[in-house]
Amino acid sequence: MNALAGEGYEVEFRPDEDCVRMSGALRLGGLAEYAPISAMLEEALQGRERLVLDLTGLEFLNSSGIATLSRFVISARNHAQCGLVIRGSNEIAWQGKSLNNLKRLMPSLELRFD
């Protein structure tokens, strides 16, 4: 397992589960500060048939974080051999609209709301 953590957040890549989990509140300052998370997401895509991005514990994501997710979804779209599943929570207000918008970038994206 690979993990990144900072003030109020954690991002874990669990290769044995084909899953990246994000939790807490991500309020990093701009795309440059999201670069380590972007690199972890890109690494997670490599050589997989399916990847789950579990956001059910991510209570807050700022606009730079949403831009980072959008770029990742575009990258995943270009890895046609890897199906992408994003798990969100109906209990977290920002996720409904923001995650549904990602379907526009990757129509084959599978969204699951718990």
N, C-alpha and C positions, 0 to 999 in steps of 0.2 A: 504494500500500500504506500502510495505517495501522498503527502499532505502539505498544504500551505495553510498558515493561520496568521491572523493579525488581530487587531483590536476589534473584537466583536464578531469575527467570522472564521469559518473553516471551510476549506475545499479539500476533498479527499478523492483520490483516484484509486479505485479498487479493481485492479486488472482481473483478478479471479472472478469478479462478479460482472465484468464489462460495464462498470458503473462509475460515474463521477457524482459525488454528493456535495452540494453547497448548502451551508447553513449559517444562520445569524443575519447580520446586516452588512452588506458590502457597500462601502462609501468611499472607495478609493478615488484619488484625484486625477482623473484623466486616463486616457488609453494606455499611456506609458506605464502607469502603476498597475494596470491590469495585465501587462505583458507576461508575468509568470503564470497567471491563471490561463491566459490564452495558450501559452506553450504547453501547459498540462493538458488542456482540452485537445490540442492538436496531436499530442503524443497518444492520447487515449483513442483517437480515431484509427491509428495505424494498425493494419492487419486484423481488424475486427469485422465481423459480419453484422454486429449490432452493438450499439452503445446506448446506455440509459443515462440521461442527465437528470438526476433527482434534485429538484428544487423545493421539495415539500417543506423543508426546514429553513428556506431562505425568506426571511421576513421583509427584507428591504433590499432593493437594488437600484442604484442611482442611474442617471442617464448614460454615463460612461460604461457602466456595467451592462446596460441593455444594448449599447452599441457593440460591446465585446461579444455578447451572446449572438447578436445579429451576424457579426462577421464569422463567428464559429459556425452558425447554421449554413451560411453560404459556403464555407469550406467543406462542411459535411455533405452538402448537396453535390459538390464536385468529387466526392469519394463515393461514387455510385455503389460500390460493393458493400458499404456500411450503412445499415439502417439506423436512424436516429429516433429515439424515444425520449420525450421530455415529460417528466412527472411533475405536476404542480399541485397546489392545494387550493381548494375552494374557500378555505378559511383566510387566505392572504389576498387582500384586495388588489394589489398591483398585478398579480399574476394572470388573472383572467384575460384582460385586454392585451397586455404586453405579450404574453405567450401565444395567444391566438394570432397576433400580428406576424409571428415567426412563420406561420403556415404559408403566408404570402411569399416568403423567401424560399421555402422548401415544401411544396405541396405534399410530398410523400412523408413529411414529418408526422410522427404519431404523438399526439398530445393525450396525456391521461391526467385527469384531475381527481384527487382523492377527497 
